[in-house]
Amino acid sequence: MAEIDMGVYNRLFPYYIEACAVTQYHKRGAKPGGWGGHATIFMSGAEIDPGAGYPRLRLASAGADLPSSDSGVGVSVNQIFTNVNWVAVPGRLDFFRGGLGADQVLDDSFYEAAVHSATSAGWFDGIAVRDALVRQKPHGMPLQEFVVRHSIGTDFAMNFARTAYCARQPLTREALGRAIAYLNAVNESARKRGYIWDAYTNNCSHVVHNAVAAAGVWDPKEARFPGPMNVVRDVVSVAKALALGRMSDFSFPANTFVRLYEAGNERPLEDALAASRNHDVARTMNDGWLSTGPGALIATYPMHDGGRNRVFAAGRDPFLFSVPMLWDKEEKFRRLTRTPPSTVTDLYANLTHFRDRYLEALATHPPSNGDTFGARFRERLAEELQRTESLIAEYRLLGGARTR
């Protein structure tokens, strides 16, 4: 996939949420991890609240150094946590790569250095884990270090152990603020009442999905307590989803990745009638933006090269829930993660693609009078066209199109 300059991207799109589905965890010499994979979020425009005493986020102040290629915060849920739902790690380099360069060797020495660096950084301070796991802690090892050792490759330094498939959705500052408020509320609830993870009814993907929902991109899912009756309720929600064209309460990392790609790239622009019948489009329209638009890219952050990886072996792709003939996402997932089009991996191609889509849509939608959806939709498209043309001009000024 095309490499893009994240400093340039962040200058053009300072606020966004990136939902990632990551592959199975498999430490060499040990049993592979869960079949579902894992889901995480990376957020630009968010930062860790240092005074909270437990993982909590806040909006970065207006004018902060958001264009930095390493700005932003990664958020990850871990089933071992009991008094919080998620942990936050600052910066792309630590969240995805653990500070590991592509040409470096990941061996026991580098692994240990990464553990001690994360422990010293204090990212996991104040986090409690299951009692059964604590009983396995070696005598004399600080609890925070023990938690870090059970989080590396999952909550930070993901590419030590996993490949991450990510879909990026630009947001307004207000929309990102709502996603942050949701995440903070989830951790506040866990601090008061405890957190119980469940593979089916309340997993990492539920949190990722509902953070995106809080931003206004789609409807939320209900996260339930463990138990067979709640699994039945989730199964019933699948039938309702197929009948009504909505989402079920089951949530899987790979499905969330595909869904966010669709929200950023496949909602109707050229057909005002279809847009008017899409309640997700109507929601964002009412908030003053559209989810399908420039900057909605996908990216693959690969696991550290096997020839230089002495600690982890490659795991399988995350599980994808798909219904052939009715709701088939498997082919789309394979295409996006293996042979994606340049319009979702190359920023310049993406910008010009949406400029052309807006021009086509405006040519298709004739002007109309009155406060109808069609009139408002055409006005929104005209504003998005103007914004996209400005983004293309700024991209060129920033040197992103030297060879274009």
BELJO-V538783 format. One record per run of one state. SS is the DSSP state (H for helix, E for strand, C for the rest). FROM is the first residue (numbers start at 0). TO is the last residue. If there is no record, write none. Layout:
SS	FROM	TO
SS	FROM	TO
This chain:
C	0	4
H	5	11
C	12	14
E	15	21
C	22	25
E	26	26
C	27	36
E	37	43
C	44	44
E	45	47
C	48	55
E	56	58
C	59	71
E	72	76
C	77	79
E	80	80
C	81	84
E	85	89
C	90	90
H	91	96
C	97	104
E	105	105
C	106	106
H	107	120
C	121	127
E	128	128
C	129	129
H	130	133
C	134	141
H	142	148
C	149	150
E	151	151
C	152	154
E	155	155
C	156	156
H	157	160
C	161	162
E	163	169
C	170	171
H	172	192
C	193	196
E	197	197
C	198	200
E	201	201
C	202	202
H	203	213
C	214	226
H	227	243
C	244	251
H	252	264
C	265	270
H	271	275
C	276	277
H	278	286
C	287	296
E	297	300
C	301	304
H	305	307
E	308	308
C	309	310
E	311	311
C	312	321
E	322	322
C	323	325
E	326	326
C	327	328
H	329	337
C	338	340
H	341	343
C	344	345
H	346	363
C	364	371
H	372	396
C	397	403
